[in-house]
Amino acid sequence: MERALLCRPQGGLNDMLSRIEVCCRYAERSGRRVIVDANFGGPSTFNDDLRHYFESLQSRLLLGLDETPEALDAATVAPEFLQGRVSTYQAQRRPRPAPGERREGDLAAWIDTQTGKLLSFDMNRSHPHDLLVHHADGRNEVAMFALLRMRLTSKVADELKRRLIAMAGAYDAVHVRHTDYRSDYLPILEQLRDATPGKLFVATDNAAVLHEFRQALGEHRVFSFSSLPAQAGEPLHRTASAATDLFNRNRDAIVDLLMLALSRQLMVVKLQAGSGYAYSGYSELAKRLWSSRIVLKHLIARDDIQLGLD
């Protein structure tokens, strides 16, 4: 096997892109290729091949896993406790440390169920192994740069175009996370009620929130395109059943992100106190993309999609 770094990102879209970019930067320093396996690890993952949604622009970034289980298990690997079982190990999320508790490796909070050890390696030094495994979640400020390494597939770009046509011109947008993390969105809703009427795109993981915006602002003013579960509880990246539902869920997360970033004015809502973060990672990524249209131009790469890119 050519020297490689196997990236198995966990969590939502922002966490996944954060892990991919971290792995790419390490691989560039160490002369490795990156293989992204976003379809490994259970219900807290993307659970699909990234190549259904993105095309890699870099020959040494593979957005899907083509290696056989036998090849993975035959390679020398770090961490070394995975030797011979890269294709079969099971992972679980280690509980986050209590406030004030210090613990090594909190970012890579996924552990091997057999050994209880963290499923990653020391990125501050080189390793002689054929294969390095990074199975982790965790947000950072470089997730956006992972998107510079990719472009949308035509199927996802076509859906983005369809939704932009439905908006029929410039629009404002708001993102409200309100499942596992809860947001203080009522002040923004009141602010919008008193503002000059205009089209508003709402990205949320909670159907009740969308209904509240439509009741307050009017059905004709509020736009949303993604399918939402009737009963909100889990974040969307942990909900899907059939393969079609899974594709639609992932596509909606990507297209909603781009719709937010292409808006005329973007509003993101703070999480409630005690959430551990000021904003959701998805909100932070949307805001960074909104401020960096050049990334969107590279990612979308379609002459027939220009709204919000000029």
Secondary structure, 3 states (H helix, E strand, C coil): CCCEEEEEECCCHHHHHHHHHHHHHHHHHHCCEEEECCCCCCCCCCCCCHHHCEEECCCCEECCCCCCHHHHHHCCEECHHHCCCCCCCCEEECCCCCCCCCCCCCCCCEEECCCCCECCCCCCCCCCCCEEEEEECCCCCCHHHHHHHEEECHHHHHHHHHHHHHHCCCCEEEEECCCCCCECCHHHHHHHHHCCCCCEEEEECCHHHHHHHHHHHCCCCEECCCCCCCCCCCCHHHCCCCHHHHHHHHHHHHHHHHHHHCCCEEEECCECCCCCCCCCHHHHHHHHHHCCHHHHHHHHCCCCCCCCCC
